[in-house]
Amino acid sequence: KKYFTPSRQIYDIVDAIETKYNIVDYSNMCVLFYRGNDKIPEAKYRKKKRSVYSQYVTHAKKILELDPSTRFLIQSDETDFIDKIMKDVPGSFMFSDEIRHMKCNPRTTVDKVFPDNHGFSKKFLAITLIMAKCNRLVMCNGNCGIWTVFYRGNIENVVQLSPS
């Protein structure tokens, strides 16, 4: 807590996002978190994207069977993933102004394409805290997912998908 507790400024961003998107109850929220573009250099994601996307849709539909009132927060740096989930998963939404995303491009990342890395880094830390509060988390492997779990404090209702 001494070293990793976010500043008041980050919590103010969390509050602003929660107000803007009317997030008052996390008990019926599930985040579908896929970090695609930034993970390309680290993993063999490109060839398996369609199957990874399908895994997310399959998990979301299983969750909807358990709780039809589930709201799905879509968090990704990849436009194709966001479009697929928004189309195939009822009850899904995304943060429209607080994230950056783009079509898959193995030669670059959102940080290199879009300006204001400092501002979006603060927003992303706030979003990480929001994701940690969600009742369910479906995520890819990687350091952003692990930080979400650290802030969450447990692995209950966490599913980690990996393009193996």
N, C-alpha and C positions, 0 to 999 in steps of 0.2 A: 504494500500500500504506500509505503514511503516513496518509492521510486516510480511507480507506475500509475498512481492516481492522477487522472486528467485534471487540468486546471478548470477554474470556474468558467473561463471563456468557452471551453469545450462543452461543459454542461449547459451553458446558455444556448449553444448551437443545438444540442439535443432537445432542449425545451422548445426552441423555435420550430424544429422539424416536427416534433410531436404535435404542436399546435396547428401548424400548416396542414398536416395530413390527418388530423383528427385521430391521433393514436392515443387512446386512453386506457385500453385494455389489451395487454399482451397475452392473455391466457388463450386466445383463439388465433394468435398470429404465428405464422411459419415463415421463415426467411429461406428463400432459394438463392444461395450465394454461389456464383460461378465466376471465377477469375480466369478468363480465357486468354485475352491478348497478352497480358503481362506474364502469363505462365508459359507461353510458347517456347522461350529459350530454355526453360527448365524441364519441360516435359514433352512427351509425344502427343500433344493434344490435337494437333491439326487434323490428323487422319481419322480421329475418333470422335469428332465433335457431334455428329449426328447421333451416335449411340449414347454419348454423354448427355446430350439434350433429352433424349428419350428416357434415360434413367431418371432425370429430374421430373419429367412429366409423370412417369410411372409412380414415383414416390409421392408426388403431389396428389395424384388421384387416390392412392391408398389412404393418405391423410384425410382427404375429403370424404371417403367412405366412413372413417371413424368420427369425423366432425365436419358436417356439411357447412357449418358457419365459419370455417377457417378463412382468414384473410392471408394472402400470400404476398409478402414483400419480396420483390425481385431486385437483387443487387448483383450487378455485373459490369464489367468494362467492355462487354461485347454486345453490340447491337443485335446480332442475329439471335443470340440467346434470349435477350429481353423480348424481342418480337415473337419468338417461338412460345415462350412461356405465357406472355400476355394473350396470345391467340388460343392456346390449348388448355390453360388452367383458369377456371372460373374463380373469381374473387381475388385476382392478382392486381397489384399496383406497384408502381416504382416511384422513387423520388426523382422528379423531373428536372429540377434545377440544381440539385446538390451533388449529382454524380456526372462523370464524364464517361462516354462509351463511344465505340467506333466499330466499324466492320473489322473482321479478322484481318490482321496484317502482320505476317511473321517478321517484318523488317523494322517495326517500331512499336511503341506503346503509347497509351494515353498521356503519360507524363511528358513524352517527347513531342506529341502533336498539339496538345492543348496548353494554353498559358495558365498562370496562377497556381503553380504547384503548391505553394505555401497555403493558400486559402482552401484549396480542395483537400489538402492533407488534413487540415483541421476538420473539415466537413466529414472526411472519411473516418477519422477517429471517432467523431460523434456517431456516425452511422454504425461503426463497429460496436459501440456501446448499446445502440438501439437493437442491433441484431442479437446481442448477448441477452437482451431482455425477452426476446421472443420465446414462446412456449416450445417451439420446434425449430430446429436448424438443420437444413440439408445443404451441405457445402462440399467444395472440392478440397483436395489436400493443398497445403501451403501455409505460409506464415500468417496471412490475414485470417484464415480460418482458425488457426491455433490461438491467435490473440483473442478472437471472439470467444472461444471456449475458456481461455484464462479469465476474461472479464465475466463470463457467465458463472464460473466457479464450479461447473460440473459437466458431465457428458450425458445427462438425462435428455432423452428425445433428440439426440444429435446423430445424424447420419452423414458419414463421409464417403463421397463417391470419388472414384479414381479411374481414369481411363487406362485400364490394364490390358 
